[in-house]
Amino acid sequence: MSSVDDIGYGRQFGDFYDRIFPSGAYTEPTVRKLASLHPSPGERALELGVGTGRVAIPLAQRAFPVTGVDSSPEMLEQLREKSKEAGADVEAVHGDIRKYTDEAQYGLVYCVCATLSMILDADDQRATIQAAADRLAPGGVLVVETSNPGGLRVLHEGRQRTSYFIPYPEPNTGLLTYSTVFEDKSLWHASHIWFEDGKSSVGSELARLTTPEEVDEYAAAAGLKPVDRWADWEETPYADDSPMFVTTYTAR
């Protein structure tokens, strides 16, 4: 693909993304579940929105090589360095997940950590799910994890704006978020300040309030059927106020 739209996520978050979303124990449930969902152990998987490889690298280390697509050159550069150091078979591809295509078919295609909601247009979200479905091998599984609008509304307690601080295990380390919901536009804006070692880093993101029903509709239009839905990677039952939702799909 000759032209790739980049919203600048990597330029904002690249320096501290791996601190907000650490690997290891935080990521282990995601990797373990994805590995269990792959119908063909040892064969390649496709990640849409691979970032710095938080999920792709440990998945590849479990003998599931990964092709990872992302629009951010900064994130992909970190991915290449990290996968080389880890000895992990992860192919970093600079591409647009809304229209990504290649010659391969994959037993597992996944789009996690609210990547789908970073696409602000419903038609573009639908195109992303179609592109994912097109890459599925017969009997393959598509996995989508993204933010749940119902959980966000509970967090806001009826207010348009709120703020919250998440402390991390290390001393004097945490994430402060200023959150604004624009219900009339189905958008969520979050400005983050990361504190660590007496320093701070700032990044902002805009996401679309994407419902489970919408993702189901996209999948159905792409010829897929839903299999399971959970609130998290530990398979906690989904509820309307769950902060996130994880849904799996297969071809009809």
N, C-alpha and C positions, 0 to 999 in steps of 0.2 A: 504494500500500500504506500503510495507516494506521499500522501499527506495525512497527518494524524493530529487531530485537535487535542490540545493539552490544556487543562484548566489551571495548571500551575500547582497542583497538590504537592508534588515532590519538592518543588522549590520552597514551599512553606513548611512542610512537615518532615522533609527528608532527614534533617539533622537530629530529630528527636522522636520520629515515628516508632522506632524499635524500643524506645523507653516507655511510650504510652501503651503499646501492644507488644509486650515482651514474648520471647519464645520460651521454651521450657514448659514448666507446669501449667502456665496460663494457656498455652496453645495445644497441649497434649490431648485434651478431649476432642478438639476439632480434628486433629490429625488421625487419632485413633478411629473416630467415626467415619471419616472419609475413606480410610484404608479398608474398613469393613464393608463399605458400600461399593467399592470397585469390583465389578463382576469378574475381572480377569487379572488376578495378581501378577505383578511383574510387567504389565503393559502400561503404556504411557497414559497420563491424565492431562487434562487441559484446565488451567486456571485463568479465568477472566478477571483482570485486576490483581495481578500477582504482587505488586508492591515490591518490597525488599526481600520477599521470599519467606516470610514468617511461617507460612503454612507449607509452601512448596518444597522448601529444603528438607524439613523433617519427613515429609511424605516421600520424597525421593530417597531419603536414607532408609526407608522401609521397603525399598525395592519397587517403588512406583515412580518411575521417571516422569517429569512434569514439563510440559510446554506452558510457559507463563507469559501472558499478554498484558501489557500496560501502556498507557499513553505518556507516562512520565519518564524521560530519559534519566533524570536524577535517581529515581527509585530503581530503575533497571541497572544502572551502573553499580549501585550497591548490591543488587541481586547477583550480578555476575561475580563480584569480588567475594561475596559471602558463600555462594555455591561452590566456587573454586576452592576456597579454604576448607569447606566442609566435605569436599569430594563428592558432591551431590550432582546427579544428572538432571539439571534444570536448564532448559533452553529459554533464554530471555528474548522476547519478541516485542519490538516497538510497534504497537498497533492500536486500532480503535475497536473496542469490544462490541460496539454497536453493529459492526459489519465485518468482523474478523472471519476469515476463511483460510483454509489450507487444504492440502491433499489428504490429510489423515482423518481417521475416525477414532474416537476415544470411548473407552468403556465408562469413564468418569469425566464429567465436565462440572466445574463448580465455580460459583461466584459468591464470595463470602464477605463478612465484615462490612456490610452495608454498602458495598460497591454499587449495587444496582440502584440504590436510592441517590447516589451521587449524579445519576443521569436525570436531568430535571424535566424532561419531556416524556409524556406517556408513550408516544409513538416510538421514541428512541429506546425506551425501556422494552417495549414490545419487540423491536428489531433485535435487541440484545439477546432476548430469550430465543428468538427465531434463529439467530446465528449460533447460539449454543446448541439448540436442537439439531441443526444441520450437521454439527460435528459429532453427534452421538453415533456410536456403533450400534448395531442391533442388540437389544438387551441392555443398552447403556443406561446410566443414571445421571440425571442433572440435579445438582444441589444448589439451592439459593438460600442465603442467610442475609437478612437485612433488618433494619429498624422497624419496630411496630408502632404505628401512630397512636394506638390505644395506650401503650405504655408511656409514651411521651406526654400524652394529655394528663395522665395520672401524675407524672412528675411535676407538671406545671400547675396542678391543682386549680385549674380554671383561669390561670393568669396567662397573658400573652408572653410575658418575660419572666425568667427566673435565673438563678445562678446556683451552682453547687460545686463543692470541692471534694475531690477523691484523693485521700492520702494513699501513698504507696509505701511498701515495707521499709525502704531505706529512709534514714533520718532526713528531715527537711526536704522531702520530695513529694510532689503531688501535682494534680491537674485541676485547675480552676476553669470552669466553663460558664460562659454567659450565653443563655439559650433563649431564642425568640421563635415563636410559632406564628406563621402567617396562614391561618386557616383558609382565608378566601383565595389564596394562591396555591394551597397545598404544599407549602414550603416550610422548611426548618433551617434556621441559621444558627450556627454555633461558633463562638469565638473562644479559643482555648489558650490558656497561659500555663506553660509547663515550668515548674519550679524544681531546681536541682542544684545542689552545691552553691547556694547563694546567687544563682543566675536564673534567668527566665528566658523562655522562648515563646513566640506567639504565632498562632495559625488560626485561620477561619475557614469554615466550610459551609456550603449550602447544599441541602438535601431535599429530595421530594418526599412528601408523606405518602408512602407506598403501602397499600393494604395487602394482606394475604390474598384477598379475593381478586385484586388486580393481577397479582402474579399468577394466580391460577388461570385467569382469563388469557393472559399472554401465553401460558404454557399450552392451554387447550387449542388456541389458534395455531400453535406450532406443531400440533399433533401429539402432544404429550398428555399424560394423565397423572394426577397427584397420587402419591403412595403414602407418605407420612408427613406429619407436621409436628414440630416440637418447639418449646420455648428456648431451648439451648442444646448444646452438643451432648449433654448428659441425658437427653431424651425426657426432660421435664415436660409434663403435659402443657400444651399451649393454652393460654387464656387470653381474653381480650385485652388485659392490662399487662401482658408480658412485654418486657423491654425490647426483645428481639423475637424473630421467628425463623425457623429453619424448615424448609420444605424440600422433599425429594420428589422427582418425577421420572417416569419412564415413557418410552414410546407406546402409543396405543396398539 
